[in-house]
Amino acid sequence: MILTVTLNAALDVTYQVPTLRLGETHRPTAVDVRAGGKGLNVARVLHALGHETMVTGLVGGDTGAAIRADVRVSGLRESLFDMAGPSRRTVTIVSDGTATAVNEPGPPVSISDWADFLGGYHALAARASFVVLSGSLPGNLPDDAYAQLVRATGTPTILDASGGPLLEGLAARPSVVKPNAAELAETTGLSDPVAAARVLLGRGAGAVVASLGADGLVAVTERGSWRVRVPEALSGNPTGAGDACVAALAAGHALDWPTRLAEAVAVSAAAVPCPLAGDIDQATYARLRPAITVEELDAHANR
């Protein structure tokens, strides 16, 4: 069972509009509302890939009740914990293949609600083969919240966070961290993603997989470094591509790195044609997967 943790779950509202113009009134051609947050998106992809998964995190208020209901309707198993504050909402406007997001920050979490979650998390993580920790932190949780969870986990973990939570999490030595190119540059001050990934590796990550959007990804581990590119340009909604990448990395944790990375790029690319984050297009995956090649970088640099 793969456990996905969403500490800042959200009710995601997605609008599809032909063209987005600042200051004008828009009438969407489609409106979708579903439970979201990065960990929930990862769980949806894992479920679509046929993997047993469990969703956990914090939810509260009427928004939290809607999140919990949608998770169950989606066929996902959940062990979500209640908090006093109402869960946040997000709004994504998709137009001409570009996604514009407005994300609420999430409510403060009380000391008692956090303590209750930690106690329940220990039991859930003990039953998991892999744990995914992803997304922003709500309200007043400290930057080391993910580090606390990594240290409490005996199974492999992947951390998908940015800023302080990423930096603090590195000290707990997660198995994999998955920043994007912008997060890498912000965290390290380096524009070269491979050099920046090596910095994070030196700070405690077991491996660094950096998503580069339409340019694929790079991965740096103690055993080698690789670059994987998307074999063709894709149009659609790229919002869920990073979460799909994380899902594939978690699902393939027993594979060798080149195969695992090729899977991650194929699954990530298969998310782009889908209107909603958390979905993948199986036909796109089937078409792209055989065309993906993995280039080894500096084969002996990390050995």
For each residue, the residues with C-beta under 8 A, 3 or more apart:
1: 52 53 54 127 128 129
2: 46 51 52 53 54 128 129 130 131 132 250 251
3: 53 54 56 124 125 127 128 130 131 132
4: 39 40 42 43 46 53 54 55 56 131 132 134
5: 39 56 57 121 131 132 133 134 149
6: 9 37 38 39 40 55 56 57 134 135
7: 39 57 58 135 136 137 138 141 145
8: 37 57 58 88 106 135 136 137 138
9: 6 35 36 37 39 40 57 58 59 64 67 80 87 88
10: 35 36 37 63 67 87 88 89 90 103 104 106
11: 33 34 35 36 63 66 67 70 87 88 89 90
12: 32 33 34 35 36 37 89 90 92 276 277
13: 31 32 33 89 90 91 92
14: 30 31 32 33 34 91 92 93 94 237 275 276 277
15: 26 28 30 31 91 92 93 94
16: 28 29 30 31 94 95 275
17: 20 26 27 28 29 93 94 95
18: 29 95 96
19: 95 96
20: 17 26 93 95 96 98 100
21: 24 26
22:
23:
24: 21
25:
26: 15 17 20 21 93
27: 17
28: 15 16 17 31
29: 16 17 18
30: 14 15 16 275
31: 13 14 15 16 28
32: 12 13 14 275 276
33: 11 12 13 14 66 70
34: 11 12 14 70 74 276 278
35: 9 10 11 12 40 66 67 68 70 71 74
36: 9 10 11 12 40 41 90 277 278
37: 6 8 9 10 12 40 41 57 135
38: 6 41 42 134 135 160 242 243 246
39: 4 5 6 7 9 42 43 55 57 132 133 134 135
40: 4 6 9 35 36 37 43 44 55 57 67 71 76 278
41: 36 37 38 44 45 240 243 244 277 278
42: 4 38 39 45 46 132 134 243 244 246 247 250
43: 4 39 40 46 47 53 54 55 76 247 278
44: 40 41 47 48 74 76 278 279
45: 41 42 48 49 240 243 244 247 248 267 271 278 279 280
46: 2 4 42 43 49 51 53 247 250 251
47: 43 44 50 51 53 74 75 76
48: 44 45 279 280 282
49: 45 46 247 248 251 267 280
50: 47
51: 2 46 47 251
52: 1 2 77
53: 1 2 3 4 43 46 47 76 77
54: 1 2 3 4 43 77 78 79 124 128
55: 4 6 39 40 43 71 76 77 78 79 80
56: 3 4 5 6 78 79 80 81 120 121 124
57: 5 6 7 8 9 37 39 40 80 81
58: 7 8 9 80 81 82 83 87 109 113 117 138
59: 9 63 64 65 67 68 80 81 82 83 87
60: 63 64 82 83 84 85 86 87 107
61: 64 65 85 86 87 107
62: 65 66 86
63: 10 11 59 60 66 67 86 87 88 89
64: 9 59 60 61 67 68 80 82 83 86 87
65: 59 61 62 68 69
66: 11 33 35 62 63 69 70
67: 9 10 11 35 40 59 63 64 70 71 80 87
68: 35 59 64 65 71 72 78 80
69: 65 66 72 73
70: 11 33 34 35 66 67 73 74
71: 35 40 55 67 68 74 76 78 80
72: 68 69 75 76 78
73: 69 70
74: 34 35 44 47 70 71
75: 47 72
76: 40 43 44 47 53 55 71 72
77: 52 53 54 55
78: 54 55 56 68 71 72
79: 54 55 56 120 124
80: 9 55 56 57 58 59 64 67 68 71
81: 56 57 58 59 113 116 117 120
82: 58 59 60 64 113
83: 58 59 60 64 107 109 110 113
84: 60 107 110 113
85: 60 61 106 107 108 109 138 139
86: 60 61 62 63 64 107
87: 9 10 11 58 59 60 61 63 64 67 106 107
88: 8 9 10 11 63 103 104 105 106 107 138
89: 10 11 12 13 63 104
90: 10 11 12 13 36 101 102 103 104
91: 13 14 15 101 102
92: 12 13 14 15 99 100 101 102 237 239 277
93: 14 15 17 20 26 99 100 101
94: 14 15 16 17 97 98 99 100 237 239 275
95: 16 17 18 19 20 98 100
96: 18 19 20
97: 94 235 236 237 238
98: 20 94 95
99: 92 93 94 237 238 239
100: 20 92 93 94 95
101: 90 91 92 93 239
102: 90 91 92
103: 10 88 90 136
104: 10 88 89 90
105: 88 136 138 139
106: 8 10 85 87 88 136 137 138 139
107: 60 61 83 84 85 86 87 88 138 139
108: 85 138 139 140
109: 58 83 85 113 114 138 139 140 141
110: 83 84 113 114
111: 114 115
112: 115 116
113: 58 81 82 83 84 109 110 116 117
114: 109 110 111 117 118 141 145
115: 111 112 118 119
116: 81 112 113 119 120
117: 58 81 113 114 120 121
118: 114 115 121 122 148 149 152
119: 115 116 122 123
120: 56 79 81 116 117 123 124
121: 5 56 117 118 124 125 149 152
122: 118 119 125 126 152
123: 119 120 126 127
124: 3 54 56 79 120 121 127 128
125: 3 121 122 128 131 149 152 153 154 155
126: 122 123 154
127: 1 3 123 124
128: 1 2 3 54 124 125 131 153 155
129: 1 2 155 253
130: 2 3 155 156 157 158 250 253
131: 2 3 4 5 125 128 149 153 155 156 157 158
132: 2 3 4 5 39 42 157 158 160 246 247 250
133: 5 39 146 149 150 157 158 159 160 161 169 174
134: 4 5 6 38 39 42 158 159 160 161 178 243 246
135: 6 7 8 37 38 39 160 161
136: 7 8 103 105 106 161 162 165
137: 7 8 106 141 143 145 146 161 165
138: 7 8 58 85 88 105 106 107 108 109 141
139: 85 105 106 107 108 109
140: 108 109
141: 7 109 114 137 138 145
142: 145 168
143: 137 163 164 165 167 168
144: 147 148 165 168 169
145: 7 114 137 141 142 148 149 165
146: 133 137 149 150 159 161 165 168 169 172 174
147: 144 150 151 168 169 171 172
148: 118 144 145 151 152 172
149: 5 118 121 125 131 133 145 146 152 153 157
150: 133 146 147 153 157 159 169 172 173 174
151: 147 148 172
152: 118 121 122 125 148 149
153: 125 128 131 149 150 157
154: 125 126
155: 125 128 129 130 131
156: 130 131 175 176 253
157: 130 131 132 133 149 150 153 174 175 176
158: 130 131 132 133 134 174 175 176 177 178 246 249 250
159: 133 134 146 150 166 169 174 176 177 178 205
160: 38 132 133 134 135 177 178 179 242 243 246
161: 133 134 135 136 137 146 165 166 169 177
162: 136 165 166 179 183 186 187
163: 143 166 167 183 186 187
164: 143 167 168
165: 136 137 143 144 145 146 161 162 168 169
166: 159 161 162 163 169 170 177 179 183 187
167: 143 163 164 170 171 187 203
168: 142 143 144 146 147 164 165 171 172
169: 133 144 146 147 150 159 161 165 166 172 174 177
170: 166 167 173 174 177 200 203 204 205
171: 147 167 168 203 204
172: 146 147 148 150 151 168 169 204
173: 150 170 204 205 206
174: 133 146 150 157 158 159 169 170 177 204 205 206
175: 156 157 158 206 207 253
176: 156 157 158 159 205 206 207 208 209 249
177: 158 159 160 161 166 169 170 174 200 205 207 208 209
178: 134 158 159 160 208 209 210 211 242 245 246 249
179: 160 162 166 183 184 187 200 208 210 211
180: 183 184 210 211 212 213 242
181: 184 185 193 210 211 212 213
182: 185 186
183: 162 163 166 179 180 186 187
184: 179 180 181 187 188 190 193 196 197 200 210
185: 181 182 188 189 190 191 193 196
186: 162 163 182 183
187: 162 163 166 167 179 183 184 196 199 200
188: 184 185 195 196 199 200
189: 185
190: 184 185 195 196 199
191: 185 196
192: 195 196
193: 181 184 185 196 197 210 212 218
194: 197 198 218 220 225 227 297
195: 188 190 192 198 199
196: 184 185 187 188 190 191 192 193 199 200 210
197: 184 193 194 200 201 208 210 218 219 220 225
198: 194 195 201 202 208 220 302
199: 187 188 190 195 196 202 203
200: 170 177 179 184 187 188 196 197 203 204 205 208
201: 197 198 205 207 208 220 221 222 302
202: 198 199
203: 167 170 171 199 200
204: 170 171 172 173 174 200
205: 159 170 173 174 176 177 200 201 208
206: 173 174 175 176 221 222
207: 175 176 177 201 219 220 221 222 257
208: 176 177 178 179 197 198 200 201 205 219 220 221
209: 176 177 178 217 218 219 245 249 261 264
210: 178 179 180 181 184 193 196 197 217 218 219 220
211: 178 179 180 181 216 217 241 242 245 268
212: 180 181 193 215 216 217 218
213: 180 181 238 241
214: 230 233 234
215: 212 229 230
216: 211 212 227 228 229 230 265
217: 209 210 211 212 227 228 245 261 264 265 268
218: 193 194 197 209 210 212 225 226 227 228 297
219: 197 207 208 209 210 225 226 227 228 257 261
220: 194 197 198 201 207 208 210 225 302
221: 201 206 207 208 224 225 257 302
222: 201 206 207 302
223: 257 302 303
224: 221 257 296 297 298 299 301 302 303
225: 194 197 218 219 220 221 296 297 298 301 302
226: 218 219 257 258 261 294 295 296 297
227: 194 216 217 218 219 294 295 297
228: 216 217 218 219 261 262 264 265 292 293 294 295
229: 215 216 265 292 293 295
230: 214 215 216 233 234 265 269 288 292
231: 288 291 292
232: 288 291
233: 214 230
234: 214 230 269 272 273 284
235: 97 272 273
236: 97 272 273 274 275
237: 14 92 94 97 99 240 272 274 275 276 277
238: 97 99 213 241 271 272
239: 92 94 99 101 277
240: 41 45 237 243 244 271 274 276 277 278 279
241: 211 213 238 244 245 268 269 271 272
242: 38 160 178 180 211 245 246 268
243: 38 41 42 45 134 160 240 246 247 271 277 278
244: 41 42 45 240 241 247 248 267 268 270 271 280
245: 178 209 211 217 241 242 248 249 264 265 267 268
246: 38 42 132 134 158 160 178 242 243 249 250
247: 42 43 45 46 49 132 243 244 250 251 267
248: 45 49 244 245 251 252 260 263 264 266 267 268
249: 158 176 178 209 245 246 252 253 260 264
250: 2 42 46 130 132 158 246 247 253
251: 2 46 49 51 247 248 263
252: 248 249 255 259 260 263 264
253: 129 130 156 175 249 250 260
254:
255: 252 259 260 263
256: 259 260
257: 207 219 221 223 224 226 260 261
258: 226 261 262 294 296
259: 252 255 256 262 263
260: 248 249 252 253 255 256 257 263 264
261: 209 217 219 226 228 257 258 264 265 294
262: 228 258 259 265 266 289 292 293 294
263: 248 251 252 255 259 260 266 267 289
264: 209 217 228 245 248 249 252 260 261 267 268
265: 216 217 228 229 230 245 261 262 268 269 288 292
266: 248 262 263 269 270 285 288 289 292
267: 45 49 244 245 247 248 263 264 270 271 280 285
268: 211 217 241 242 244 245 248 264 265 271 272
269: 230 234 241 265 266 272 284 285 288
270: 244 266 267 273 274 280 281 282 284 285 288
271: 45 238 240 241 243 244 267 268 274 277 279 280 281
272: 234 235 236 237 238 241 268 269 284
273: 234 235 236 270 281 284
274: 236 237 240 270 271 277 279 280 281
275: 14 16 30 32 94 236 237 279
276: 12 14 32 34 237 240 279
277: 12 14 36 41 92 237 239 240 243 271 274
278: 34 36 40 41 43 44 45 240 243
279: 44 45 48 240 271 274 275 276
280: 45 48 49 244 267 270 271 274 284 285
281: 270 271 273 274 284 285
282: 48 270 285 286
283: 286 287
284: 234 269 270 272 273 280 281 287 288
285: 266 267 269 270 280 281 282 288 289
286: 282 283 289
287: 283 284 291
288: 230 231 232 265 266 269 270 284 285 291 292
289: 262 263 266 285 286 292
290:
291: 231 232 287 288
292: 228 229 230 231 262 265 266 288 289
293: 228 229 262
294: 226 227 228 258 261 262
295: 226 227 228 229
296: 224 225 226 258 299
297: 194 218 224 225 226 227 301
298: 224 225 301 302
299: 224 296 303
300: 303
301: 224 225 297 298
302: 198 201 220 221 222 223 224 225 298
303: 223 224 299 300
